[in-house]
Amino acid sequence: MRRFHFPMVAEPAAEGALRGRVRAFLEREREIGGFVPGADCWVSRASPEFSRKLGREGWIGMTWPKAYGGHGRPALDRFVVTEELLAAGAPVAAHWIADRQSAGQILRYGTEEQKLSILPQIASGECYFSVGMSEPQAGSDLAAIQTKATSTQGGWVLQGRKIWSTGAHIARYMIVLARTSPPEGRNRHVGLSQFLVELSRPGVDVSGIRDIAGAVHFNEVVFDGVELPADALLGAEGEGWAQCMGELAMERSGPERFLTTFIMLEAALDTIRDRISPIVLGDLIARLVALRAMSRGIALRLQNGEDPGTEAVIVKQLGNAFEKRLFSAIRDAIASKPETEIPADLLSLRDETQLRLPSHSLRGGTTEILRGVIARQLGAR
Ligand SMILES: Cc1cc2nc3c(=O)[nH]c(=O)nc-3n(C[C@H](O)[C@H](O)[C@H](O)COP(=O)(O)OP(=O)(O)OC[C@H]3O[C@@H](n4cnc5c(N)ncnc54)[C@H](O)[C@@H]3O)c2cc1C
């Protein structure tokens, strides 16, 4: 029986033309000082101005229907744009979550009014989202969340606390996972629902958390008796768990899971060429090519409406391991040279990446949890 499916996807000529346009745009932006390349750019580097420029180019919301401000293009065109942005270390964090997953949830589960009013704003690079899953006592064990939404006459009241919410300090909305009814015995996946919550509502408090590298990109968000309209319920009441799992497939499978530190390779290659073994380099490139092929296959499957949840987990798990391997190889090669021969920007890229790297295999699901998901699919647990 076939347990995992990664279709091979050819690269048509049109993709090359699009890639050329994106590269030319990025080069221009760098020349005019529009951005300084950085690692982990989709999490820690937000520039609303840059997001608006991408919106004007038509590079946000590429796959959605034109009726909702999108561009009706294939998922693989979006793949080309996202990998070029990541490889260039462009400041894409502001709109990343909205474009990657929140808009997909609204397209699938939102009301017509929500689609018409919110999606065009996302596509123009002006409206950002955050993900409200984790809580202080519920990360890997997501079904343990305590945040509650209680039904009232006109809608809902939200009470609880989310943590590590990337981008919530600049986001207009958060998609919140909350409990709407008690678990059924040991089945805690029932009774959970998703809500579309405007973070400007009374009773919402967003406070930034500084990461080890000194940047504020994630937050703690408290909901204290927040009143929500009836249509804040996203999708069906009680279906929140299944909806979240679909969202995570979009979150885990993209090129950000293996290109977050790629910029270091570009920046280091001239300096370390004589210090890195061709075998190590070849091994890294072989892994990168394989990951890219797997990720493109998933992009196609998502476009076809399939559910490649476990395949997405595999890409994230292997992608995290690849990024660690890439970083170690470059760090060791740098260390074998006198520090005076290493450009200052490469040293600061190394230091920042060293601090952030451990978080790559936490966010979006930890290594142990992802391995457990793969094992379950194989019937090993
Ligand atoms: C940079 C960053 C950005 C994030 N952004 C968001 C966001 O936008 N929205 C959001 O909702 N969350 C976000 N998160 C939170 C992230 O999803 C959680 O950190 C992750 O799910 C792990 O949960 P935890 O931190 O509570 O760790 P825990 O679940 O407490 O895990 C701690 C350790 O125990 C291990 N462990 C736990 N359970 C088991 C088990 N059953 N078997 C074996 N080992 C186990 C884990 O693998 C891990 O090594 C972000 C995290 C980071 C680091």
The ligand as an SDF file (V2000), in Angstrom:
LIG
                    3D

 53 58  0  0  0  0  0  0  0  0999 V2000
    9.3670   31.0430   16.7210 C   0  0  0  0  0  0  0  0  0  0  0  0
    8.0580   30.4310   17.1310 C   0  0  0  0  0  0  0  0  0  0  0  0
    6.8860   30.9090   16.5700 C   0  0  0  0  0  0  0  0  0  0  0  0
    5.6670   30.3610   16.9720 C   0  0  0  0  0  0  0  0  0  0  0  0
    4.5130   30.8810   16.4260 N   0  0  0  0  0  0  0  0  0  0  0  0
    3.3300   30.4050   16.8510 C   0  0  0  0  0  0  0  0  0  0  0  0
    2.1200   30.9840   16.3700 C   0  0  0  0  0  0  0  0  0  0  0  0
    2.1300   31.9250   15.5730 O   0  0  0  0  0  0  0  0  0  0  0  0
    0.9460   30.5150   16.8350 N   0  0  0  0  0  0  0  0  0  0  0  0
    0.8870   29.4750   17.7070 C   0  0  0  0  0  0  0  0  0  0  0  0
   -0.2220   29.0830   18.0610 O   0  0  0  0  0  0  0  0  0  0  0  0
    2.0120   28.9000   18.2020 N   0  0  0  0  0  0  0  0  0  0  0  0
    3.2250   29.3490   17.7820 C   0  0  0  0  0  0  0  0  0  0  0  0
    4.3780   28.7860   18.2680 N   0  0  0  0  0  0  0  0  0  0  0  0
    4.2930   27.7540   19.3010 C   0  0  0  0  0  0  0  0  0  0  0  0
    4.6650   26.3590   18.8270 C   0  0  0  0  0  0  0  0  0  0  0  0
    3.6540   25.8170   18.0220 O   0  0  0  0  0  0  0  0  0  0  0  0
    4.9290   25.5340   20.1020 C   0  0  0  0  0  0  0  0  0  0  0  0
    6.1220   26.0380   20.6870 O   0  0  0  0  0  0  0  0  0  0  0  0
    5.0940   24.0590   19.7970 C   0  0  0  0  0  0  0  0  0  0  0  0
    3.8910   23.4970   19.3750 O   0  0  0  0  0  0  0  0  0  0  0  0
    5.6080   23.3020   21.0570 C   0  0  0  0  0  0  0  0  0  0  0  0
    4.8020   23.5640   22.1540 O   0  0  0  0  0  0  0  0  0  0  0  0
    5.4230   24.0340   23.5520 P   0  0  0  0  0  0  0  0  0  0  0  0
    6.3030   25.2130   23.2730 O   0  0  0  0  0  0  0  0  0  0  0  0
    4.3030   24.2070   24.5060 O   0  0  0  0  0  0  0  0  0  0  0  0
    6.3750   22.8600   23.9930 O   0  0  0  0  0  0  0  0  0  0  0  0
    5.9330   21.4870   24.6910 P   0  0  0  0  0  0  0  0  0  0  0  0
    4.7260   20.9580   24.0080 O   0  0  0  0  0  0  0  0  0  0  0  0
    5.8760   21.7110   26.1610 O   0  0  0  0  0  0  0  0  0  0  0  0
    7.1560   20.5640   24.3400 O   0  0  0  0  0  0  0  0  0  0  0  0
    8.4080   20.6480   25.0360 C   0  0  0  0  0  0  0  0  0  0  0  0
    9.2850   19.4850   24.5800 C   0  0  0  0  0  0  0  0  0  0  0  0
    8.6550   18.2410   24.9560 O   0  0  0  0  0  0  0  0  0  0  0  0
    8.4990   17.4050   23.8160 C   0  0  0  0  0  0  0  0  0  0  0  0
    7.2350   16.6630   23.9150 N   0  0  0  0  0  0  0  0  0  0  0  0
    6.0170   17.1730   24.2270 C   0  0  0  0  0  0  0  0  0  0  0  0
    5.0820   16.2030   24.1870 N   0  0  0  0  0  0  0  0  0  0  0  0
    5.7270   15.0570   23.8190 C   0  0  0  0  0  0  0  0  0  0  0  0
    5.3050   13.7200   23.5710 C   0  0  0  0  0  0  0  0  0  0  0  0
    4.0220   13.3620   23.7100 N   0  0  0  0  0  0  0  0  0  0  0  0
    6.2440   12.8130   23.2090 N   0  0  0  0  0  0  0  0  0  0  0  0
    7.5530   13.1590   23.0620 C   0  0  0  0  0  0  0  0  0  0  0  0
    8.0070   14.4160   23.2800 N   0  0  0  0  0  0  0  0  0  0  0  0
    7.1120   15.3610   23.6370 C   0  0  0  0  0  0  0  0  0  0  0  0
    8.4690   18.3370   22.6250 C   0  0  0  0  0  0  0  0  0  0  0  0
    8.8460   17.6890   21.4250 O   0  0  0  0  0  0  0  0  0  0  0  0
    9.4660   19.4280   23.0510 C   0  0  0  0  0  0  0  0  0  0  0  0
   10.7730   19.0060   22.7550 O   0  0  0  0  0  0  0  0  0  0  0  0
    5.6200   29.3070   17.9030 C   0  0  0  0  0  0  0  0  0  0  0  0
    6.8180   28.8130   18.4500 C   0  0  0  0  0  0  0  0  0  0  0  0
    8.0180   29.3630   18.0670 C   0  0  0  0  0  0  0  0  0  0  0  0
    9.2840   28.8230   18.6780 C   0  0  0  0  0  0  0  0  0  0  0  0
  1  2  1  0
  2  3  1  0
  2 52  2  0
  3  4  2  0
  4  5  1  0
  4 50  1  0
  5  6  2  0
  6  7  1  0
  6 13  1  0
  7  8  2  0
  7  9  1  0
  9 10  1  0
 10 11  2  0
 10 12  1  0
 12 13  2  0
 13 14  1  0
 14 15  1  0
 14 50  1  0
 15 16  1  0
 16 17  1  0
 16 18  1  0
 18 19  1  0
 18 20  1  0
 20 21  1  0
 20 22  1  0
 22 23  1  0
 23 24  1  0
 24 25  2  0
 24 26  1  0
 24 27  1  0
 27 28  1  0
 28 29  2  0
 28 30  1  0
 28 31  1  0
 31 32  1  0
 32 33  1  0
 33 34  1  0
 33 48  1  0
 34 35  1  0
 35 36  1  0
 35 46  1  0
 36 37  1  0
 36 45  1  0
 37 38  2  0
 38 39  1  0
 39 40  1  0
 39 45  2  0
 40 41  1  0
 40 42  2  0
 42 43  1  0
 43 44  2  0
 44 45  1  0
 46 47  1  0
 46 48  1  0
 48 49  1  0
 50 51  2  0
 51 52  1  0
 52 53  1  0
M  END
$$$$
